[in-house]
Amino acid sequence: MTDQYAVFGNPIGHSKSPIIQTAFARQTGQDMTYKSILAPLDGFDDAVEAFIAAGGRGANVTVPFKQEAFQLVTRLTPRAELAGAANTLVFKGDEIIGDNTDGVGLLRDITINLGYPVAGKRVLLLGAGGASRGVVGPLLDAGIKALTIANRTVPRAKVVAERFARLGPVIGCGYDELAGQSFDIVINATSASLSGSMPALPVGIFAPGSLAYKMMYGMGDTPFRIFAREQGAAVISEGLGMLVEQAAESFFVWRGVRPQVRPVMELLQPA
Ligand code: ATR
């Protein structure tokens, strides 16, 4: 029987995961299907159980179910445990294993696809939700100089910073505290762009030659992109590479085969 995979979310119509995973499967000759499943806001667990009962082998989890996925799993990989969030599930017998491929995906896109070195860099991470937590560990592991996590709700940023403090130099603060500071890499991990807005950032935070990276991929010019361009960021990414890289890592977790990301990035690139 063909192996079945899916992405769970609400809403889910915007998800590019089925296109990406189907392209990976075709490219590597894997016998599998991948579809999107709209789970009711109060029915994530039931939707997953039903999928497993119907023969599901694994899944991705997107907004707003990442925390619930974290609760549902029977076992976590070390990187998911560290992140406190799971975006990839593996169904194996009675086990539901939770993994997190976001951090690896972001680092691979920045260092390999964009060719932007991270070692020794001053990094600013905007947001303190699950998306943000998923990338803190891998960023600190990559040998950055220092990480500042800024969030609208300041205590959340401080909690995340404390959680990762043993891994490297990291502090949490509010957006207004960024005034007068500049960074080599600014990563937007907030969901503000989903509502067409951006965090209230002071001017001057982009150092010469800096990289502006938006983690939530979406079409069109966003306020963050426009702000980064006006403020002199040298490299601006809307997060397409991370989207494809985290999917490739999930595919590798499920199938043990590493697909090529470039052809799939080209497939999705807006003309
Ligand atoms: P996720 O798991 O996808 O990160 P989340 O846990 O709901 O989702 O976190 C969303 C993040 O985006 C939070 O950091 C949130 O800030 P608060 O913690 O202050 O709520 C941030 N965010 C969402 N909308 C925002 C906006 N309009 N301006 C600034 N930050 C915003």
Residues whose N, C-alpha, C, O or C-beta is under 5 A from the ligand:
A	BS01	ATR	G127 A128 G129 G130 A131 S132 N151 R152 T153 R156 A189 T190 S191 A192 S197 M198 P199
